[in-house]
Amino acid sequence: MGLMDFLKKKKEDKGPDPLSGLTLDTLKKGYYLDYDMKTWEVMAANTYDWGNRDITYEWQLQCHDDTLFLEMENDDEMFWSISRKVALRKLDQRIITTLKNGGDPPETLPFEGEVFYLEETAGGHFYANGTTQGREMIQWCYEDDSGTRYLTIEQWGETEFELYLGKKVEEYQFSDILPSGQSEI
C-alpha cells in the first residue's frame, strides 16, 4: 500500500461529519450557540408533557451574565420562544393568594405598564434532563395585545410559584450551534 492509498483509506474511515445536522431542535446539554450577540451554553434539556401528545421542549441557556429558557412547541409548525425568570414579588400578590386558595386566575394581568390577557391554562408534567420521573405543575399563560410577548405563572405543588416573561423568537436568530467536548453527539 502506497502513501496515497493510506491517506485515501484514512479519509474514508472518518465516518459522517459530527457537526452536520446540528439544528436548534436537536440541542443537548453541553452544546453552545449564539443568540443576541452572546454565546450561550445549554445547561439543561427539559420536556413538558401536557397530555394528548402535546409536548413542549425547553433548553436552559446560560452565558456569562444571563440565563434564559428557549422553548419549542410543534403545533403544525415549530413555534419558538425565549423567557427569563422574573421575581415573583413584581406580581400583584393578591393573584398568588387567589391561586393558592384554588381560585381562578384573572382574565387580564397588568405587569410593568403592560396588560397581558389569559390565553391558556394547562396542567402537565415536567421532566428535567430526560428523567423519567415527572413533576406535576400548572401553568397560566398570558399574552400581550400583539401576541408576541407573554407572561407565564407556574405552580409547583401547593405553594411554590414562578413567574416568567418571554417573547416569540425565530429559529434564524440563533447560529453557530456546536457540541462541547463533553456533550453526547
Secondary structure, DSSP 8 states (H G I E B T S, - for coil): --HHHHHHHHHHTT-S-TTTT--GGG--TT-EEEETTEEEEEEEEEEEE-STT-EEEEEEEEETTEEEEEEEEESSSEEEEEEEEE-GGGS-HHHHHHHHTT----SEEEETTEEEEEEEEEEEEEEGGG-SS-EEEEEEEEE-TTSSEEEEEEEETTTEEEEEEEEEE-GGGEEEEE--SSS--
